[in-house]
Every structure is written in C-alpha cells, then in structure tokens.
Amino acid sequence: MRTLDFSPLYRASIGFDQIADMMDRVLSNDVSQSSYPPYNIEKTADDTYQISIAVAGFSEENLEIEVRENHLIVSGNKTEDDDRVYLHRGIATRAFERKFQLADHVRVSGADHIDGMLHIFLKREVPDALKPRKIQISSKSNKAIESDVN
C-alpha cells in the first residue's frame, strides 16, 4: 500500500490536519469497503448534490437515514421471509450500512424512495460570515481632503 507524506502540508498551513486524517481514513477503508448496495454521487448544481442508492427489495420502513457528526449514515435491514423457497436468488436483500463523509456546511435537504432507488438530496449552505466579501480601499490623503472641504 502506498503511504503519503503530509509533512509539507503541515509546514505551510494551519488547520488542515483534518484533511490529512480524512485521506488516511479513506485510503485505509478503501480495501474493506463493501460494494453493496451500489450508489451514485452526482453534482446537480453549484451547491447541490444527490446520492442515489440502489435498494431493490427494501421498503421505506426498512431504510434509515441519519446524520451524525458530519457523517451521513444510510442503513437497511430487512427481515427474511422464511416461507419462501428460492430456485435462484439474484436480488440481494442483506442488511447494509453506507457511510458518507459530509463537508462542512453540507446539509441533507430531503430524500425520496422511488422505483427501488433511494435518492438523498444535499445542499451546501455557506453562512454569510464565511462568504467572500469585498473590502473598500481608501487612502488617507482622500480622507484628509474630504475633512478640509467640510
């Protein structure tokens, strides 16, 4: 496995240690992450996203969506019907749990369950205090002239 050295990042920046920790977690979890159920992540606009998860065989009662400490956790648990005898079983309905790391200011705005697909809608809502703003530049000579005129 490849290891990354983040020490140059620490020398030139402050507060980015969370990014290095997240990269380490992603690289170490990549091997053990299950591919069930399959999902898509798409950017639908500048500040909106959608996660679509294939949950064939699960009803809304079998699914749970939870946001906890910047993590979106989607889980499904379906009880098996003991009365059924399958000749071929190709549709998996085993329990699952998917975790997604959410960036700061990304909020879940809703979810839909349509035709075996669970769609989770996300929106980035940056507070006004953190948005870029322009600062008016003034020179002291202009202020001195204005005070002399008045």
Steps between C-alpha positions, in 0.01 A plus 500: 500500500620850423552741788482874455718751680297802609785678683536773229133577552555544874797737445307741279149493641303508820185302570523259205591199714139383465551460125807282555311289755207461259736394218655237727153367593388486137813319386478247783122442464515455123607138534231397747207697351222281364355578158144420616273677434624685192465879502561816298603843620419786265533875507166640386587872530775721646399432860272195476580131484306175478590153623304220331514155659355186337285345774292248305282295733510751787196701601512839674443326833818293448722804432650753739687822425691670780740794519751482783810721539549581128426139403200392297412144596255304284399158624257234393375198689243262360359198673507184295184316402558144622205368299659566161705242312728654239616307195729790415565803718668783314351798684693555820301632794767464766545766765736783411646821633655769280689796646574822315725776637328839464699819459439794729172681428356213290152413622253229404197675354281196431467146369277307259445127454377436146514183288760323715728803516565708810588859405654722770521871427782710643558875499805702593390802705798724569420761769520864391785559744715250307415620150756716319440872534667802346676751720488865397848645465545859603810714524581735784562787257137479375369513860720801573367683191139419590544631856660822370205560262241459776 
